[in-house]
Amino acid sequence: MSEEAEAKHGEFEREPVPESKTRGFKAFVGMYAGEHCAGTELMIGPLFVAAGVSAFDVVFGLLIGNLLAVLSWMFLTAPIAVRARLTLYYQLEKICGRSLVSLYNLANGVMFCFLAGSMITVSATALGVWFDFPMPSLTDIYPNSFGWVIAVLAIGVVISVVAAWGYDMVSRIANIAAPWMVLVFLAFGIIGLKQFIDVTGAEVHSAGDLWALCKTAIWKGGEPLEGQVKFTFWHVTFFAWFCNMAMHIGMSDLSVFRFAKKPWQGLATASGMYVGHFMAWLAASILYALQLHMDPTNTDVLPGPMAYRAAGVAGLICVIVAGWTTANPTIYRAGLAFQAIMPNKSRFAVTIGTGLLATLAGMFPGIAMKLLDFVAIYGLMLMPMGAVVFTDFWIFPKLGLKQYYAEHRSIKINWAAGIAWLATMAICYSLVKTGNPIFQKFFVALPGWFIASGLYIGISKLQQKGEVA
């Protein structure tokens, strides 16, 4: 990429975003609707059914959990993003030091690549219907056909180029695709319900009749499928809240909302939560429940075939585009993480490499098939640094502690931040290993955030003793 083009598409990786480059509410609505009404919804919705969730637990758990997620973006992430206007990675560098943040960025970038890879996996299942090659089952970990590898590679290359072009291109693609995808997901739910009524012979003349069908035929509760964790109301609530923990509580979306004009624009995330993480999850789970109802032995979670049965070619196109619009901003974020490690390298080239790594991950279906577990672990790994950023920005001035300590002291490792991050992960892992139901991986991040904050404050007080103004 030429220097002129690099300047044109500069992403202000190591400087505040200027006011002239900020964007309005609509840009974020489109981006979040496109990102969260997308490919992984066709994996997560079915996995709720596989987890044996009941109708009440899934509907009301999603209502509350998604509200908590929106509030987290609005009141934790966006205010810091608009005031500092820095990427998460550069802000952490000022807090943690170059060496420590490089380790964090490596972990963050790799996890984002795995997440984007699962989205590429979703899109590839649509090509599997078109070209009729063998596709993975719910229990597969490794690629199972040459056709599968080629399909993932083709989709991954296209997605990587779009992500590498920068935030403007990512936002533009999302705004074009989001309205159409929302309509197709809605169609999935409506058609799936109609097919359920047809195959069960249920009489549905009122909302009460529809709710009875949901409780007895779609989200029936009961035992989960083999290898799945039983989901209750609390599992659904915390999963909806924390499935994007890395982005809001973990502060990765500082990199996105640094382009916002005002903090209240964090409300735009509701377009993703209630269109994607509510309507789309429910619609996708209806399709999977119908599949199980018609053939209880067919437990494969393959978005392509499910979408094709419901909406034909339009469904397949939706699956491809949905994976695309979700993977685009995820690879963009991962590219920023890796570029922060290599600031002298072109962001375009780094993002292309990042996309190829995500494509490689997408060839392994085990990540997508265990997506509920993966996003819980992923959020848990990145959450402590979000607590560090929040505490450093808001709490330290009130306690008389020095903000951006690594930059202030010109040190490469701020041990207060490093110990808070690593110790919190170790403590949370130990709690999960106790086997106590209240410390499952879906729940433990909430106390973990307070543990990380407390550790960072306590160790910083010792570290800055004698320096406090």
C-alpha positions in Angstrom: 0.0 0.0 0.0 1.4 3.4 -0.9 2.2 6.1 1.7 -0.5 8.3 0.2 -3.1 5.5 0.5 -1.9 4.6 4.0 -2.4 8.3 5.1 -5.8 8.3 3.4 -6.9 5.2 5.2 -5.1 6.0 8.5 -6.8 4.6 11.6 -5.1 6.9 14.2 -3.6 3.9 15.9 -1.2 5.9 18.1 -3.0 9.3 18.4 -6.4 10.5 19.4 -9.1 10.5 16.7 -9.6 14.2 15.6 -13.1 15.6 16.0 -13.4 16.0 12.3 -13.2 12.2 11.9 -15.9 11.3 14.4 -19.1 9.7 13.2 -22.8 9.9 13.9 -25.2 7.5 15.6 -26.3 5.9 12.4 -22.8 4.6 11.6 -22.7 2.6 14.8 -26.3 1.4 14.5 -25.4 -0.2 11.2 -22.1 -1.6 12.3 -23.5 -3.3 15.5 -26.7 -4.5 13.7 -24.5 -6.0 11.0 -21.9 -7.5 13.4 -24.4 -9.0 15.8 -27.2 -10.0 13.5 -24.8 -12.2 11.7 -23.1 -15.6 11.2 -22.5 -16.7 14.7 -26.2 -16.1 15.6 -26.9 -19.2 13.5 -24.5 -21.2 15.7 -25.4 -19.8 19.1 -29.2 -20.0 18.7 -29.1 -23.8 18.0 -26.6 -24.3 20.8 -29.2 -23.0 23.3 -31.6 -25.7 22.2 -28.8 -28.3 22.4 -28.2 -27.0 26.0 -31.8 -28.0 27.0 -33.0 -24.5 27.7 -36.7 -23.8 28.5 -38.9 -21.2 26.7 -39.1 -18.9 29.8 -35.4 -19.1 30.5 -34.3 -18.2 27.0 -36.8 -15.4 26.3 -36.5 -13.6 29.5 -32.8 -14.4 30.0 -32.1 -12.8 26.7 -34.2 -9.7 27.4 -32.3 -9.0 30.7 -28.9 -10.1 29.6 -28.9 -8.0 26.5 -30.0 -4.9 28.4 -27.1 -5.4 30.8 -24.7 -5.6 27.8 -26.1 -2.4 26.3 -25.7 -0.6 29.6 -22.1 -1.8 29.9 -21.3 -0.3 26.5 -23.1 3.0 27.3 -21.7 3.6 30.8 -18.4 1.7 30.9 -16.9 1.7 27.4 -18.2 4.7 25.5 -17.5 7.5 28.1 -13.8 6.5 28.2 -13.6 6.1 24.5 -15.0 9.6 23.7 -12.8 11.3 26.3 -9.5 9.6 25.4 -10.2 8.8 21.7 -7.4 6.1 21.8 -7.4 2.5 20.7 -7.6 0.1 23.6 -4.1 -1.1 22.7 -2.4 2.3 22.8 -4.2 3.3 26.0 -3.1 0.0 27.6 0.5 0.7 26.4 0.4 4.0 28.3 -0.9 2.2 31.4 0.9 -1.2 31.3 4.1 -0.6 29.4 5.3 -1.7 26.0 6.3 -5.3 27.0 3.3 -6.2 29.0 0.8 -4.8 26.5 2.5 -6.7 23.7 1.8 -9.9 25.6 -1.8 -8.8 26.1 -2.2 -7.7 22.5 -0.9 -11.1 21.3 -3.5 -12.9 23.4 -6.2 -10.5 22.4 -5.4 -10.8 18.7 -5.2 -14.5 18.7 -8.6 -14.8 20.5 -10.2 -12.4 18.0 -8.8 -14.5 15.2 -10.4 -17.7 16.6 -13.7 -15.8 17.0 -13.5 -14.5 13.4 -12.6 -18.0 12.3 -15.8 -19.4 13.7 -17.7 -16.7 11.6 -15.9 -17.8 8.5 -16.9 -21.4 9.4 -20.5 -20.3 9.4 -20.3 -18.8 5.9 -18.5 -21.9 4.6 -21.5 -24.1 5.6 -23.6 -22.2 2.9 -21.0 -23.1 0.2 -21.3 -26.7 1.4 -24.9 -26.7 0.3 -24.2 -25.2 -3.1 -21.2 -27.4 -3.9 -22.3 -30.5 -1.9 -19.0 -31.4 -0.1 -18.9 -33.1 3.3 -19.4 -30.7 6.2 -18.4 -31.1 9.9 -20.8 -32.4 12.6 -21.4 -31.1 16.1 -18.5 -33.2 17.5 -15.9 -32.6 14.8 -12.8 -30.7 15.6 -10.7 -31.0 12.5 -11.5 -30.3 8.8 -13.2 -33.3 7.2 -12.9 -32.6 3.5 -10.9 -30.8 0.9 -14.0 -28.9 -0.3 -14.4 -27.6 3.3 -10.8 -26.2 3.3 -11.2 -24.5 -0.1 -14.5 -22.9 0.9 -13.1 -21.5 4.1 -10.0 -20.2 2.3 -12.1 -18.5 -0.4 -14.4 -16.7 2.0 -11.5 -15.8 4.4 -9.5 -14.1 1.7 -12.4 -11.8 0.7 -13.2 -10.9 4.3 -9.5 -10.1 5.1 -9.2 -7.6 2.2 -12.3 -5.8 3.3 -11.2 -5.6 7.0 -7.7 -4.5 5.9 -9.1 -1.5 4.1 -10.1 0.1 7.4 -13.0 1.2 9.6 -14.8 3.2 6.8 -15.0 0.1 4.6 -16.1 -2.1 7.5 -18.8 0.4 8.5 -20.0 0.8 4.9 -20.3 -2.9 4.3 -22.3 -3.3 7.5 -24.7 -0.5 6.7 -25.4 -2.0 3.3 -25.9 -5.5 4.5 -27.6 -5.1 7.9 -31.2 -4.2 6.8 -31.5 -7.0 4.4 -30.0 -9.6 6.9 -32.4 -8.5 9.6 -35.3 -9.2 7.3 -34.0 -12.6 6.4 -33.4 -13.6 10.0 -37.0 -12.5 10.8 -38.1 -14.7 7.9 -36.2 -17.6 9.4 -38.2 -17.3 12.6 -41.6 -16.8 10.9 -41.1 -19.7 8.4 -39.7 -21.9 11.2 -42.7 -21.3 13.3 -45.1 -22.0 10.4 -43.3 -25.2 9.6 -43.5 -26.2 13.3 -47.2 -25.6 13.3 -47.6 -27.7 10.1 -45.5 -30.7 11.3 -47.1 -30.8 14.8 -50.6 -30.0 13.8 -50.8 -27.4 16.6 -53.7 -25.0 16.7 -52.3 -21.5 17.1 -54.9 -18.8 17.3 -53.5 -16.5 20.0 -50.3 -15.5 21.8 -51.2 -18.0 24.5 -51.3 -20.8 21.9 -48.0 -19.7 20.4 -46.4 -19.6 23.9 -47.7 -23.1 24.6 -46.1 -24.3 21.3 -42.8 -22.7 22.3 -42.8 -24.4 25.7 -43.8 -27.9 24.5 -42.1 -28.2 21.1 -39.3 -25.7 20.6 -37.6 -24.8 23.9 -38.7 -27.7 25.9 -36.2 -27.7 28.7 -35.0 -31.1 29.8 -31.6 -32.7 29.4 -29.0 -31.2 27.1 -27.5 -33.1 24.1 -24.3 -35.1 24.8 -21.3 -32.9 25.5 -23.4 -29.7 26.2 -23.9 -27.9 29.6 -27.5 -27.5 30.8 -28.6 -23.9 30.5 -30.9 -22.2 32.9 -32.3 -18.6 33.1 -29.0 -17.5 34.8 -26.9 -19.1 32.1 -28.8 -17.4 29.4 -28.7 -14.0 31.2 -25.0 -14.1 31.9 -24.1 -15.5 28.5 -26.1 -12.7 26.7 -24.4 -10.1 29.0 -20.9 -11.5 28.9 -20.6 -13.1 25.4 -19.3 -9.7 24.3 -17.5 -9.1 27.6 -14.2 -8.5 25.8 -15.8 -5.7 23.8 -17.6 -3.7 26.6 -16.3 -4.7 30.1 -13.0 -5.7 28.6 -12.9 -2.4 26.7 -11.9 -3.6 23.3 -14.6 -1.3 21.8 -12.7 1.7 22.9 -11.2 1.2 19.5 -14.6 1.5 17.9 -16.3 4.2 20.0 -13.3 6.5 19.9 -14.9 7.6 16.6 -18.2 8.5 18.4 -19.2 12.1 18.9 -20.9 11.5 22.2 -20.9 8.7 24.9 -24.7 8.2 24.5 -24.0 6.7 21.1 -23.2 3.5 23.0 -26.9 3.0 22.8 -26.4 2.0 19.2 -25.3 -1.4 20.5 -29.0 -2.2 21.2 -29.4 -2.6 17.5 -27.1 -5.6 17.7 -28.3 -7.0 21.0 -32.0 -7.0 20.4 -32.0 -7.6 16.6 -29.1 -10.0 16.7 -28.7 -11.4 20.2 -32.5 -11.7 20.7 -34.5 -12.0 17.5 -31.8 -13.8 15.5 -30.8 -16.2 18.3 -34.4 -17.2 18.8 -35.0 -17.5 15.0 -32.0 -19.7 14.6 -32.9 -21.9 17.6 -36.4 -22.4 16.1 -34.7 -23.8 12.9 -32.6 -26.2 14.9 -35.4 -27.3 17.1 -37.4 -28.0 13.9 -34.5 -30.1 12.6 -34.4 -32.1 15.8 -38.2 -32.5 15.8 -38.2 -34.0 12.3 -35.1 -36.1 12.9 -33.9 -36.5 16.5 -30.7 -38.2 15.3 -29.6 -35.1 13.2 -27.8 -33.1 15.8 -25.5 -31.3 13.3 -25.3 -27.5 13.8 -24.9 -26.4 10.2 -26.3 -22.9 9.5 -26.1 -23.4 5.7 -28.5 -26.4 5.5 -30.8 -24.9 8.2 -31.1 -21.6 6.3 -31.6 -23.3 3.0 -34.5 -25.4 4.3 -36.2 -22.2 5.6 -35.5 -19.6 2.9 -33.8 -21.3 -0.1 -31.1 -19.5 -1.9 -31.8 -16.2 0.0 -31.0 -18.1 3.2 -27.7 -19.3 1.8 -26.8 -15.8 0.7 -27.7 -14.5 4.2 -25.4 -17.1 5.9 -22.5 -16.0 3.7 -23.0 -12.3 4.1 -23.8 -12.7 7.9 -20.5 -14.4 8.5 -18.8 -11.7 6.4 -20.2 -8.8 8.3 -19.4 -10.3 11.7 -15.8 -11.3 10.8 -15.0 -7.9 9.2 -14.9 -5.9 12.4 -13.5 -8.8 14.4 -10.5 -9.1 12.1 -10.2 -5.3 12.1 -9.9 -5.4 15.9 -7.4 -8.2 15.8 -5.4 -6.3 13.2 -5.2 -3.3 15.5 -4.0 -5.6 18.3 -1.2 -7.1 16.2 -0.4 -3.7 14.7 0.1 -2.3 18.2 2.8 -4.9 18.7 4.4 -4.0 15.4 3.7 -0.2 15.1 6.2 0.2 12.2 4.4 -2.3 10.0 1.6 -1.3 7.7 -1.8 -1.8 9.3 -3.1 -3.0 5.9 -0.5 -5.7 5.7 -0.9 -6.7 9.3 -4.6 -7.0 8.9 -4.2 -9.1 5.8 -2.0 -11.5 7.8 -4.5 -11.4 10.7 -7.3 -12.4 8.3 -5.3 -15.3 7.0 -4.7 -16.5 10.6 -8.5 -16.3 11.2 -9.1 -18.2 8.0 -6.8 -21.0 9.2 -8.7 -21.1 12.5 -12.0 -21.3 10.5 -10.9 -24.5 8.9 -11.2 -26.2 12.3 -14.9 -26.5 13.1 -14.3 -27.4 16.7 -14.1 -23.7 17.6 -17.5 -22.9 16.2 -19.2 -26.1 17.6 -18.0 -25.1 21.1 -18.8 -21.4 20.6 -20.7 -21.0 23.9 -17.7 -22.3 25.9 -15.2 -20.4 23.7 -16.7 -16.9 24.2 -17.0 -17.4 27.9 -13.3 -18.3 28.2 -12.3 -15.6 25.8 -14.1 -12.9 27.7 -12.6 -14.2 31.0 -9.1 -13.9 29.6 -9.5 -10.3 28.5 -11.8 -8.9 31.2 -9.1 -8.1 33.8 -7.4 -5.5 31.6 -10.8 -3.8 31.0 -11.0 -3.5 34.8 -7.5 -2.0 34.8 -8.5 0.6 32.1 -11.7 1.6 34.0 -9.9 1.9 37.3 -6.9 3.8 35.9 -9.2 6.3 34.1 -11.9 6.9 36.7 -10.7 5.7 40.1 -7.0 6.6 40.2 -7.6 10.4 40.1 -10.0 10.2 43.1 -7.4 8.2 45.0 -4.5 10.5 44.1 -2.8 7.8 42.1 -0.9 8.4 38.9 -2.7 7.6 35.7 -0.8 6.1 32.7 1.9 5.0 35.1 4.1 3.2 32.6 4.2 6.3 30.4 4.9 8.5 33.4 7.8 6.4 34.6 9.0 5.3 31.1 8.8 1.6 32.1 8.1 -1.4 29.9 6.1 -3.4 32.5 3.7 -2.0 35.0 3.7 -4.9 37.5 0.5 -3.7 39.2 -1.4 -4.2 35.9 0.4 -7.4 35.0 -0.2 -9.0 38.4 -3.8 -7.9 38.4 -4.4 -9.5 35.0 -2.6 -12.8 35.6 -3.7 -13.3 39.2 -7.3 -12.6 38.3 -7.3 -15.2 35.6 -5.6 -17.7 38.0 -8.2 -17.0 40.7 -11.1 -17.3 38.3 -9.7 -20.5 36.8 -9.3 -21.9 40.4 -12.9 -21.0 41.2 -14.2 -22.8 38.0 -12.2 -25.9 38.9 -13.9 -26.2 42.2 -16.9 -27.5 40.4 -19.3 -25.2 42.3 -22.3 -24.4 40.0 -22.1 -20.7 41.0 -18.5 -20.5 39.8 -19.1 -21.9 36.3 -17.2 -20.2 33.5 -20.3 -18.3 32.5 -20.6 -16.6 35.9 -17.2 -16.2 37.4 -16.2 -13.1 35.3 -18.5 -10.8 37.4 -16.6 -11.3 40.7 -13.4 -11.5 38.6 -13.9 -7.8 37.5 -13.9 -6.6 41.1 -11.0 -8.9 42.0 -8.9 -7.3 39.1 -9.9 -3.8 40.1 -9.0 -4.4 43.8 -5.7 -6.0 43.0 -4.7 -3.2 40.6 -5.6 -0.5 43.2 -3.9 -2.3 46.0 -0.6 -3.1 44.2 -0.5 0.4 42.6 -0.7 2.0 46.1 2.3 0.0 47.1 4.1 0.7 43.8 3.4 4.4 43.9 4.1 4.8 47.6 6.0 8.1 48.1 5.0 9.3 44.7 1.4 10.1 45.5 0.6 13.8 45.2 
